[in-house]
């Protein structure tokens, strides 16, 4: 259980740091686009920020799935 919680803590910490660096780097970009979500659209964001969001989102989804699927080593069938 400790390994799973440490994995989740490190995953969210690293994703937060990457998102923070992405926000700092995207402040001076001039070209901004909106995303059409079907029911509404987002405010205009820089293109690099929109593309860079996939990195922390992928890190969080991969870390959470690895944390959930990690074998704990405890066999309770005995």
PDB file of N, CA, C and O in Angstrom, chain B, residues numbered from 101:
ATOM      1  N   UNK B 101       0.823  -1.190   0.000  1.00  0.00           N
ATOM      2  CA  UNK B 101       0.000   0.000   0.000  1.00  0.00           C
ATOM      3  C   UNK B 101       0.871   1.261   0.000  1.00  0.00           C
ATOM      4  O   UNK B 101       0.518   2.274  -0.604  1.00  0.00           O
ATOM      5  N   UNK B 102       2.011   1.180   0.685  1.00  0.00           N
ATOM      6  CA  UNK B 102       2.907   2.322   0.759  1.00  0.00           C
ATOM      7  C   UNK B 102       3.503   2.633  -0.611  1.00  0.00           C
ATOM      8  O   UNK B 102       3.664   3.799  -0.973  1.00  0.00           O
ATOM      9  N   UNK B 103       3.830   1.579  -1.377  1.00  0.00           N
ATOM     10  CA  UNK B 103       4.399   1.787  -2.710  1.00  0.00           C
ATOM     11  C   UNK B 103       3.386   2.456  -3.638  1.00  0.00           C
ATOM     12  O   UNK B 103       3.737   3.325  -4.436  1.00  0.00           O
ATOM     13  N   UNK B 104       2.137   2.041  -3.521  1.00  0.00           N
ATOM     14  CA  UNK B 104       1.097   2.636  -4.359  1.00  0.00           C
ATOM     15  C   UNK B 104       0.891   4.115  -4.033  1.00  0.00           C
ATOM     16  O   UNK B 104       0.769   4.948  -4.931  1.00  0.00           O
ATOM     17  N   UNK B 105       0.854   4.430  -2.743  1.00  0.00           N
ATOM     18  CA  UNK B 105       0.638   5.822  -2.370  1.00  0.00           C
ATOM     19  C   UNK B 105       1.845   6.690  -2.735  1.00  0.00           C
ATOM     20  O   UNK B 105       1.674   7.836  -3.150  1.00  0.00           O
ATOM     21  N   UNK B 106       3.061   6.159  -2.586  1.00  0.00           N
ATOM     22  CA  UNK B 106       4.245   6.908  -3.000  1.00  0.00           C
ATOM     23  C   UNK B 106       4.261   7.148  -4.499  1.00  0.00           C
ATOM     24  O   UNK B 106       4.638   8.225  -4.960  1.00  0.00           O
ATOM     25  N   UNK B 107       3.852   6.142  -5.257  1.00  0.00           N
ATOM     26  CA  UNK B 107       3.783   6.297  -6.706  1.00  0.00           C
ATOM     27  C   UNK B 107       2.792   7.380  -7.101  1.00  0.00           C
ATOM     28  O   UNK B 107       3.068   8.184  -7.991  1.00  0.00           O
ATOM     29  N   UNK B 108       1.648   7.403  -6.449  1.00  0.00           N
ATOM     30  CA  UNK B 108       0.647   8.430  -6.749  1.00  0.00           C
ATOM     31  C   UNK B 108       1.121   9.818  -6.323  1.00  0.00           C
ATOM     32  O   UNK B 108       0.877  10.797  -7.029  1.00  0.00           O
ATOM     33  N   UNK B 109       1.791   9.912  -5.186  1.00  0.00           N
ATOM     34  CA  UNK B 109       2.299  11.206  -4.731  1.00  0.00           C
ATOM     35  C   UNK B 109       3.347  11.733  -5.692  1.00  0.00           C
ATOM     36  O   UNK B 109       3.301  12.904  -6.069  1.00  0.00           O
ATOM     37  N   UNK B 110       4.297  10.888  -6.098  1.00  0.00           N
ATOM     38  CA  UNK B 110       5.332  11.309  -7.040  1.00  0.00           C
ATOM     39  C   UNK B 110       4.735  11.666  -8.401  1.00  0.00           C
ATOM     40  O   UNK B 110       5.202  12.594  -9.061  1.00  0.00           O
ATOM     41  N   UNK B 111       3.710  10.937  -8.818  1.00  0.00           N
ATOM     42  CA  UNK B 111       3.072  11.211 -10.104  1.00  0.00           C
ATOM     43  C   UNK B 111       2.433  12.597 -10.103  1.00  0.00           C
ATOM     44  O   UNK B 111       2.656  13.383 -11.025  1.00  0.00           O
ATOM     45  N   UNK B 112       1.645  12.900  -9.081  1.00  0.00           N
ATOM     46  CA  UNK B 112       0.967  14.191  -9.035  1.00  0.00           C
ATOM     47  C   UNK B 112       1.946  15.340  -8.807  1.00  0.00           C
ATOM     48  O   UNK B 112       1.739  16.439  -9.321  1.00  0.00           O
ATOM     49  N   UNK B 113       3.006  15.094  -8.044  1.00  0.00           N
ATOM     50  CA  UNK B 113       4.015  16.131  -7.832  1.00  0.00           C
ATOM     51  C   UNK B 113       4.743  16.463  -9.125  1.00  0.00           C
ATOM     52  O   UNK B 113       4.911  17.633  -9.467  1.00  0.00           O
ATOM     53  N   UNK B 114       5.171  15.441  -9.837  1.00  0.00           N
ATOM     54  CA  UNK B 114       5.882  15.674 -11.093  1.00  0.00           C
ATOM     55  C   UNK B 114       4.977  16.302 -12.152  1.00  0.00           C
ATOM     56  O   UNK B 114       5.413  17.185 -12.891  1.00  0.00           O
ATOM     57  N   UNK B 115       3.744  15.864 -12.229  1.00  0.00           N
ATOM     58  CA  UNK B 115       2.813  16.454 -13.188  1.00  0.00           C
ATOM     59  C   UNK B 115       2.538  17.916 -12.842  1.00  0.00           C
ATOM     60  O   UNK B 115       2.410  18.750 -13.739  1.00  0.00           O
ATOM     61  N   UNK B 116       2.450  18.229 -11.570  1.00  0.00           N
ATOM     62  CA  UNK B 116       2.248  19.619 -11.158  1.00  0.00           C
ATOM     63  C   UNK B 116       3.437  20.497 -11.507  1.00  0.00           C
ATOM     64  O   UNK B 116       3.262  21.639 -11.934  1.00  0.00           O
ATOM     65  N   UNK B 117       4.650  19.973 -11.327  1.00  0.00           N
ATOM     66  CA  UNK B 117       5.844  20.742 -11.693  1.00  0.00           C
ATOM     67  C   UNK B 117       5.932  20.964 -13.198  1.00  0.00           C
ATOM     68  O   UNK B 117       6.311  22.046 -13.645  1.00  0.00           O
ATOM     69  N   UNK B 118       5.586  19.953 -13.972  1.00  0.00           N
ATOM     70  CA  UNK B 118       5.596  20.100 -15.435  1.00  0.00           C
ATOM     71  C   UNK B 118       4.541  21.109 -15.864  1.00  0.00           C
ATOM     72  O   UNK B 118       4.794  21.929 -16.747  1.00  0.00           O
ATOM     73  N   UNK B 119       3.368  21.060 -15.253  1.00  0.00           N
ATOM     74  CA  UNK B 119       2.309  22.014 -15.585  1.00  0.00           C
ATOM     75  C   UNK B 119       2.703  23.428 -15.194  1.00  0.00           C
ATOM     76  O   UNK B 119       2.389  24.375 -15.916  1.00  0.00           O
ATOM     77  N   UNK B 120       3.381  23.590 -14.072  1.00  0.00           N
ATOM     78  CA  UNK B 120       3.867  24.898 -13.640  1.00  0.00           C
ATOM     79  C   UNK B 120       4.878  25.461 -14.639  1.00  0.00           C
ATOM     80  O   UNK B 120       4.797  26.633 -15.007  1.00  0.00           O
ATOM     81  N   UNK B 121       5.826  24.636 -15.077  1.00  0.00           N
ATOM     82  CA  UNK B 121       6.812  25.079 -16.064  1.00  0.00           C
ATOM     83  C   UNK B 121       6.143  25.399 -17.395  1.00  0.00           C
ATOM     84  O   UNK B 121       6.550  26.334 -18.084  1.00  0.00           O
ATOM     85  N   UNK B 122       5.134  24.641 -17.758  1.00  0.00           N
ATOM     86  CA  UNK B 122       4.404  24.899 -18.997  1.00  0.00           C
ATOM     87  C   UNK B 122       3.661  26.227 -18.920  1.00  0.00           C
ATOM     88  O   UNK B 122       3.631  26.975 -19.897  1.00  0.00           O
ATOM     89  N   UNK B 123       3.071  26.526 -17.787  1.00  0.00           N
ATOM     90  CA  UNK B 123       2.364  27.802 -17.618  1.00  0.00           C
ATOM     91  C   UNK B 123       3.334  28.981 -17.679  1.00  0.00           C
ATOM     92  O   UNK B 123       3.016  30.016 -18.266  1.00  0.00           O
ATOM     93  N   UNK B 124       4.499  28.833 -17.082  1.00  0.00           N
ATOM     94  CA  UNK B 124       5.484  29.909 -17.135  1.00  0.00           C
ATOM     95  C   UNK B 124       5.990  30.130 -18.555  1.00  0.00           C
ATOM     96  O   UNK B 124       6.181  31.270 -18.977  1.00  0.00           O
ATOM     97  N   UNK B 125       6.205  29.059 -19.283  1.00  0.00           N
ATOM     98  CA  UNK B 125       6.742  29.176 -20.635  1.00  0.00           C
ATOM     99  C   UNK B 125       5.741  29.662 -21.654  1.00  0.00           C
ATOM    100  O   UNK B 125       6.135  30.207 -22.685  1.00  0.00           O
ATOM    101  N   UNK B 126       4.471  29.486 -21.404  1.00  0.00           N
ATOM    102  CA  UNK B 126       3.448  29.831 -22.389  1.00  0.00           C
ATOM    103  C   UNK B 126       2.915  31.252 -22.230  1.00  0.00           C
ATOM    104  O   UNK B 126       1.991  31.631 -22.950  1.00  0.00           O
ATOM    105  N   UNK B 127       3.455  32.039 -21.327  1.00  0.00           N
ATOM    106  CA  UNK B 127       2.896  33.362 -21.072  1.00  0.00           C
ATOM    107  C   UNK B 127       3.138  34.345 -22.220  1.00  0.00           C
ATOM    108  O   UNK B 127       2.287  35.195 -22.481  1.00  0.00           O
ATOM    109  N   UNK B 128       4.245  34.250 -22.892  1.00  0.00           N
ATOM    110  CA  UNK B 128       4.577  35.244 -23.909  1.00  0.00           C
ATOM    111  C   UNK B 128       4.285  34.797 -25.331  1.00  0.00           C
ATOM    112  O   UNK B 128       4.742  35.438 -26.277  1.00  0.00           O
ATOM    113  N   UNK B 129       3.548  33.732 -25.506  1.00  0.00           N
ATOM    114  CA  UNK B 129       3.220  33.278 -26.852  1.00  0.00           C
ATOM    115  C   UNK B 129       2.075  34.127 -27.405  1.00  0.00           C
ATOM    116  O   UNK B 129       1.095  34.395 -26.709  1.00  0.00           O
ATOM    117  N   UNK B 130       2.209  34.541 -28.650  1.00  0.00           N
ATOM    118  CA  UNK B 130       1.243  35.478 -29.252  1.00  0.00           C
ATOM    119  C   UNK B 130       0.052  34.770 -29.899  1.00  0.00           C
ATOM    120  O   UNK B 130      -1.078  35.247 -29.797  1.00  0.00           O
ATOM    121  N   UNK B 131       0.291  33.650 -30.555  1.00  0.00           N
ATOM    122  CA  UNK B 131      -0.770  32.990 -31.310  1.00  0.00           C
ATOM    123  C   UNK B 131      -1.662  32.184 -30.368  1.00  0.00           C
ATOM    124  O   UNK B 131      -1.191  31.278 -29.680  1.00  0.00           O
ATOM    125  N   UNK B 132      -2.939  32.516 -30.342  1.00  0.00           N
ATOM    126  CA  UNK B 132      -3.880  31.868 -29.427  1.00  0.00           C
ATOM    127  C   UNK B 132      -5.047  31.291 -30.210  1.00  0.00           C
ATOM    128  O   UNK B 132      -5.513  31.883 -31.183  1.00  0.00           O
ATOM    129  N   UNK B 133      -5.512  30.129 -29.774  1.00  0.00           N
ATOM    130  CA  UNK B 133      -6.619  29.445 -30.426  1.00  0.00           C
ATOM    131  C   UNK B 133      -7.620  28.984 -29.379  1.00  0.00           C
ATOM    132  O   UNK B 133      -7.291  28.837 -28.202  1.00  0.00           O
ATOM    133  N   UNK B 134      -8.849  28.759 -29.829  1.00  0.00           N
ATOM    134  CA  UNK B 134      -9.901  28.234 -28.970  1.00  0.00           C
ATOM    135  C   UNK B 134     -10.153  26.783 -29.332  1.00  0.00           C
ATOM    136  O   UNK B 134      -9.976  26.389 -30.485  1.00  0.00           O
ATOM    137  N   UNK B 135     -10.559  25.993 -28.369  1.00  0.00           N
ATOM    138  CA  UNK B 135     -10.962  24.613 -28.618  1.00  0.00           C
ATOM    139  C   UNK B 135     -12.481  24.540 -28.612  1.00  0.00           C
ATOM    140  O   UNK B 135     -13.122  25.015 -27.675  1.00  0.00           O
ATOM    141  N   UNK B 136     -13.057  23.955 -29.642  1.00  0.00           N
ATOM    142  CA  UNK B 136     -14.491  23.752 -29.695  1.00  0.00           C
ATOM    143  C   UNK B 136     -14.788  22.384 -29.093  1.00  0.00           C
ATOM    144  O   UNK B 136     -14.393  21.358 -29.648  1.00  0.00           O
ATOM    145  N   UNK B 137     -15.483  22.370 -27.959  1.00  0.00           N
ATOM    146  CA  UNK B 137     -15.769  21.132 -27.245  1.00  0.00           C
ATOM    147  C   UNK B 137     -17.127  20.543 -27.596  1.00  0.00           C
ATOM    148  O   UNK B 137     -17.524  19.538 -27.005  1.00  0.00           O
ATOM    149  N   UNK B 138     -17.832  21.120 -28.514  1.00  0.00           N
ATOM    150  CA  UNK B 138     -19.144  20.631 -28.907  1.00  0.00           C
ATOM    151  C   UNK B 138     -20.260  21.383 -28.215  1.00  0.00           C
ATOM    152  O   UNK B 138     -21.157  21.903 -28.880  1.00  0.00           O
ATOM    153  N   UNK B 139     -20.227  21.452 -26.915  1.00  0.00           N
ATOM    154  CA  UNK B 139     -21.265  22.164 -26.173  1.00  0.00           C
ATOM    155  C   UNK B 139     -20.837  23.579 -25.825  1.00  0.00           C
ATOM    156  O   UNK B 139     -21.690  24.415 -25.525  1.00  0.00           O
ATOM    157  N   UNK B 140     -19.551  23.872 -25.855  1.00  0.00           N
ATOM    158  CA  UNK B 140     -19.037  25.221 -25.633  1.00  0.00           C
ATOM    159  C   UNK B 140     -17.611  25.275 -26.161  1.00  0.00           C
ATOM    160  O   UNK B 140     -17.104  24.290 -26.699  1.00  0.00           O
ATOM    161  N   UNK B 141     -16.979  26.402 -26.010  1.00  0.00           N
ATOM    162  CA  UNK B 141     -15.586  26.518 -26.432  1.00  0.00           C
ATOM    163  C   UNK B 141     -14.768  27.107 -25.283  1.00  0.00           C
ATOM    164  O   UNK B 141     -15.297  27.775 -24.395  1.00  0.00           O
ATOM    165  N   UNK B 142     -13.491  26.844 -25.327  1.00  0.00           N
ATOM    166  CA  UNK B 142     -12.601  27.320 -24.274  1.00  0.00           C
ATOM    167  C   UNK B 142     -12.190  28.755 -24.567  1.00  0.00           C
ATOM    168  O   UNK B 142     -12.342  29.224 -25.695  1.00  0.00           O
ATOM    169  N   UNK B 143     -11.674  29.454 -23.574  1.00  0.00           N
ATOM    170  CA  UNK B 143     -11.074  30.762 -23.848  1.00  0.00           C
ATOM    171  C   UNK B 143      -9.836  30.583 -24.738  1.00  0.00           C
ATOM    172  O   UNK B 143      -9.293  29.480 -24.813  1.00  0.00           O
ATOM    173  N   UNK B 144      -9.390  31.630 -25.400  1.00  0.00           N
ATOM    174  CA  UNK B 144      -8.206  31.484 -26.250  1.00  0.00           C
ATOM    175  C   UNK B 144      -6.945  31.204 -25.427  1.00  0.00           C
ATOM    176  O   UNK B 144      -6.577  31.978 -24.542  1.00  0.00           O
ATOM    177  N   UNK B 145      -6.301  30.093 -25.737  1.00  0.00           N
ATOM    178  CA  UNK B 145      -5.053  29.697 -25.092  1.00  0.00           C
ATOM    179  C   UNK B 145      -3.956  29.622 -26.145  1.00  0.00           C
ATOM    180  O   UNK B 145      -4.253  29.408 -27.321  1.00  0.00           O
ATOM    181  N   UNK B 146      -2.690  29.794 -25.751  1.00  0.00           N
ATOM    182  CA  UNK B 146      -1.595  29.618 -26.707  1.00  0.00           C
ATOM    183  C   UNK B 146      -1.548  28.171 -27.216  1.00  0.00           C
ATOM    184  O   UNK B 146      -1.860  27.231 -26.485  1.00  0.00           O
ATOM    185  N   UNK B 147      -1.158  28.019 -28.462  1.00  0.00           N
ATOM    186  CA  UNK B 147      -1.127  26.700 -29.085  1.00  0.00           C
ATOM    187  C   UNK B 147      -0.164  25.768 -28.353  1.00  0.00           C
ATOM    188  O   UNK B 147      -0.474  24.592 -28.162  1.00  0.00           O
ATOM    189  N   UNK B 148       0.981  26.268 -27.948  1.00  0.00           N
ATOM    190  CA  UNK B 148       1.944  25.439 -27.236  1.00  0.00           C
ATOM    191  C   UNK B 148       1.429  24.942 -25.898  1.00  0.00           C
ATOM    192  O   UNK B 148       1.762  23.838 -25.467  1.00  0.00           O
ATOM    193  N   UNK B 149       0.623  25.750 -25.250  1.00  0.00           N
ATOM    194  CA  UNK B 149       0.034  25.340 -23.979  1.00  0.00           C
ATOM    195  C   UNK B 149      -0.978  24.222 -24.194  1.00  0.00           C
ATOM    196  O   UNK B 149      -1.013  23.255 -23.432  1.00  0.00           O
ATOM    197  N   UNK B 150      -1.797  24.356 -25.229  1.00  0.00           N
ATOM    198  CA  UNK B 150      -2.794  23.323 -25.508  1.00  0.00           C
ATOM    199  C   UNK B 150      -2.135  22.002 -25.868  1.00  0.00           C
ATOM    200  O   UNK B 150      -2.597  20.945 -25.439  1.00  0.00           O
ATOM    201  N   UNK B 151      -1.075  22.048 -26.640  1.00  0.00           N
ATOM    202  CA  UNK B 151      -0.370  20.821 -27.003  1.00  0.00           C
ATOM    203  C   UNK B 151       0.425  20.269 -25.821  1.00  0.00           C
ATOM    204  O   UNK B 151       0.534  19.053 -25.658  1.00  0.00           O
ATOM    205  N   UNK B 152       0.973  21.147 -25.006  1.00  0.00           N
ATOM    206  CA  UNK B 152       1.767  20.716 -23.869  1.00  0.00           C
ATOM    207  C   UNK B 152       0.958  20.130 -22.734  1.00  0.00           C
ATOM    208  O   UNK B 152       1.514  19.439 -21.881  1.00  0.00           O
ATOM    209  N   UNK B 153      -0.342  20.385 -22.697  1.00  0.00           N
ATOM    210  CA  UNK B 153      -1.186  19.814 -21.650  1.00  0.00           C
ATOM    211  C   UNK B 153      -1.254  18.295 -21.733  1.00  0.00           C
ATOM    212  O   UNK B 153      -1.561  17.633 -20.741  1.00  0.00           O
ATOM    213  N   UNK B 154      -0.972  17.741 -22.897  1.00  0.00           N
ATOM    214  CA  UNK B 154      -1.033  16.287 -23.042  1.00  0.00           C
ATOM    215  C   UNK B 154       0.035  15.591 -22.208  1.00  0.00           C
ATOM    216  O   UNK B 154      -0.159  14.446 -21.803  1.00  0.00           O
ATOM    217  N   UNK B 155       1.154  16.252 -21.943  1.00  0.00           N
ATOM    218  CA  UNK B 155       2.229  15.627 -21.167  1.00  0.00           C
ATOM    219  C   UNK B 155       1.813  15.409 -19.706  1.00  0.00           C
ATOM    220  O   UNK B 155       1.894  14.275 -19.233  1.00  0.00           O
ATOM    221  N   UNK B 156       1.372  16.437 -18.968  1.00  0.00           N
ATOM    222  CA  UNK B 156       0.957  16.149 -17.586  1.00  0.00           C
ATOM    223  C   UNK B 156      -0.301  15.285 -17.493  1.00  0.00           C
ATOM    224  O   UNK B 156      -0.443  14.505 -16.551  1.00  0.00           O
ATOM    225  N   UNK B 157      -1.209  15.412 -18.452  1.00  0.00           N
ATOM    226  CA  UNK B 157      -2.406  14.572 -18.432  1.00  0.00           C
ATOM    227  C   UNK B 157      -2.019  13.113 -18.646  1.00  0.00           C
ATOM    228  O   UNK B 157      -2.541  12.228 -17.969  1.00  0.00           O
ATOM    229  N   UNK B 158      -1.109  12.857 -19.581  1.00  0.00           N
ATOM    230  CA  UNK B 158      -0.634  11.494 -19.803  1.00  0.00           C
ATOM    231  C   UNK B 158       0.148  10.958 -18.620  1.00  0.00           C
ATOM    232  O   UNK B 158       0.047   9.776 -18.292  1.00  0.00           O
ATOM    233  N   UNK B 159       0.926  11.817 -17.978  1.00  0.00           N
ATOM    234  CA  UNK B 159       1.685  11.400 -16.801  1.00  0.00           C
ATOM    235  C   UNK B 159       0.750  11.021 -15.660  1.00  0.00           C
ATOM    236  O   UNK B 159       0.983  10.026 -14.974  1.00  0.00           O
ATOM    237  N   UNK B 160      -0.287  11.792 -15.455  1.00  0.00           N
ATOM    238  CA  UNK B 160      -1.241  11.493 -14.381  1.00  0.00           C
ATOM    239  C   UNK B 160      -2.014  10.216 -14.687  1.00  0.00           C
ATOM    240  O   UNK B 160      -2.175   9.371 -13.807  1.00  0.00           O
ATOM    241  N   UNK B 161      -2.494  10.061 -15.918  1.00  0.00           N
ATOM    242  CA  UNK B 161      -3.272   8.869 -16.235  1.00  0.00           C
ATOM    243  C   UNK B 161      -2.406   7.612 -16.196  1.00  0.00           C
ATOM    244  O   UNK B 161      -2.862   6.567 -15.731  1.00  0.00           O
ATOM    245  N   UNK B 162      -1.171   7.696 -16.673  1.00  0.00           N
ATOM    246  CA  UNK B 162      -0.292   6.534 -16.617  1.00  0.00           C
ATOM    247  C   UNK B 162       0.133   6.198 -15.204  1.00  0.00           C
ATOM    248  O   UNK B 162       0.194   5.024 -14.840  1.00  0.00           O
ATOM    249  N   UNK B 163       0.430   7.211 -14.396  1.00  0.00           N
ATOM    250  CA  UNK B 163       0.829   6.967 -13.011  1.00  0.00           C
ATOM    251  C   UNK B 163      -0.306   6.415 -12.171  1.00  0.00           C
ATOM    252  O   UNK B 163      -0.092   5.541 -11.331  1.00  0.00           O
ATOM    253  N   UNK B 164      -1.510   6.920 -12.392  1.00  0.00           N
ATOM    254  CA  UNK B 164      -2.654   6.413 -11.636  1.00  0.00           C
ATOM    255  C   UNK B 164      -2.992   4.978 -12.027  1.00  0.00           C
ATOM    256  O   UNK B 164      -3.304   4.157 -11.164  1.00  0.00           O
ATOM    257  N   UNK B 165      -2.933   4.672 -13.320  1.00  0.00           N
ATOM    258  CA  UNK B 165      -3.212   3.298 -13.731  1.00  0.00           C
ATOM    259  C   UNK B 165      -2.124   2.351 -13.249  1.00  0.00           C
ATOM    260  O   UNK B 165      -2.423   1.210 -12.894  1.00  0.00           O
ATOM    261  N   UNK B 166      -0.870   2.790 -13.225  1.00  0.00           N
ATOM    262  CA  UNK B 166       0.201   1.948 -12.697  1.00  0.00           C
ATOM    263  C   UNK B 166       0.039   1.759 -11.194  1.00  0.00           C
ATOM    264  O   UNK B 166       0.305   0.675 -10.674  1.00  0.00           O
ATOM    265  N   UNK B 167      -0.390   2.793 -10.496  1.00  0.00           N
ATOM    266  CA  UNK B 167      -0.611   2.680  -9.060  1.00  0.00           C
ATOM    267  C   UNK B 167      -1.768   1.760  -8.717  1.00  0.00           C
ATOM    268  O   UNK B 167      -1.725   1.050  -7.713  1.00  0.00           O
ATOM    269  N   UNK B 168      -2.791   1.770  -9.538  1.00  0.00           N
ATOM    270  CA  UNK B 168      -3.944   0.907  -9.282  1.00  0.00           C
ATOM    271  C   UNK B 168      -3.621  -0.542  -9.624  1.00  0.00           C
ATOM    272  O   UNK B 168      -4.030  -1.452  -8.904  1.00  0.00           O
ATOM    273  N   UNK B 169      -2.893  -0.765 -10.713  1.00  0.00           N
ATOM    274  CA  UNK B 169      -2.630  -2.119 -11.179  1.00  0.00           C
ATOM    275  C   UNK B 169      -1.380  -2.750 -10.587  1.00  0.00           C
ATOM    276  O   UNK B 169      -1.087  -3.908 -10.884  1.00  0.00           O
ATOM    277  N   UNK B 170      -0.636  -2.029  -9.762  1.00  0.00           N
ATOM    278  CA  UNK B 170       0.579  -2.578  -9.159  1.00  0.00           C
ATOM    279  C   UNK B 170       0.219  -3.683  -8.179  1.00  0.00           C
ATOM    280  O   UNK B 170      -0.666  -3.524  -7.338  1.00  0.00           O
ATOM    281  N   UNK B 171       0.923  -4.811  -8.301  1.00  0.00           N
ATOM    282  CA  UNK B 171       0.700  -5.941  -7.409  1.00  0.00           C
ATOM    283  C   UNK B 171       1.242  -5.607  -6.042  1.00  0.00           C
ATOM    284  O   UNK B 171       2.394  -5.192  -5.924  1.00  0.00           O
ATOM    285  N   UNK B 172       0.454  -5.774  -5.017  1.00  0.00           N
ATOM    286  CA  UNK B 172       0.870  -5.376  -3.672  1.00  0.00           C
ATOM    287  C   UNK B 172       1.742  -6.414  -2.996  1.00  0.00           C
ATOM    288  O   UNK B 172       2.396  -6.095  -2.003  1.00  0.00           O
ATOM    289  N   UNK B 173       1.781  -7.645  -3.490  1.00  0.00           N
ATOM    290  CA  UNK B 173       2.621  -8.675  -2.909  1.00  0.00           C
ATOM    291  C   UNK B 173       1.951  -9.439  -1.786  1.00  0.00           C
ATOM    292  O   UNK B 173       2.543 -10.375  -1.249  1.00  0.00           O
ATOM    293  N   UNK B 174       0.766  -9.080  -1.424  1.00  0.00           N
ATOM    294  CA  UNK B 174       0.050  -9.761  -0.358  1.00  0.00           C
ATOM    295  C   UNK B 174      -0.971 -10.694  -0.978  1.00  0.00           C
ATOM    296  O   UNK B 174      -1.906 -10.240  -1.638  1.00  0.00           O
ATOM    297  N   UNK B 175      -0.805 -11.982  -0.775  1.00  0.00           N
ATOM    298  CA  UNK B 175      -1.738 -12.971  -1.309  1.00  0.00           C
ATOM    299  C   UNK B 175      -2.718 -13.326  -0.203  1.00  0.00           C
ATOM    300  O   UNK B 175      -2.349 -13.989   0.766  1.00  0.00           O
ATOM    301  N   UNK B 176      -3.949 -12.895  -0.339  1.00  0.00           N
ATOM    302  CA  UNK B 176      -4.945 -13.095   0.721  1.00  0.00           C
ATOM    303  C   UNK B 176      -5.745 -14.366   0.524  1.00  0.00           C
ATOM    304  O   UNK B 176      -6.675 -14.617   1.290  1.00  0.00           O
ATOM    305  N   UNK B 177      -5.416 -15.192  -0.488  1.00  0.00           N
ATOM    306  CA  UNK B 177      -6.166 -16.412  -0.724  1.00  0.00           C
ATOM    307  C   UNK B 177      -5.689 -17.555   0.170  1.00  0.00           C
ATOM    308  O   UNK B 177      -6.345 -18.595   0.227  1.00  0.00           O
ATOM    309  N   UNK B 178      -4.566 -17.389   0.867  1.00  0.00           N
ATOM    310  CA  UNK B 178      -4.031 -18.463   1.721  1.00  0.00           C
ATOM    311  C   UNK B 178      -4.703 -18.480   3.062  1.00  0.00           C
ATOM    312  O   UNK B 178      -4.378 -19.315   3.905  1.00  0.00           O
TER     313      UNK B 178
END
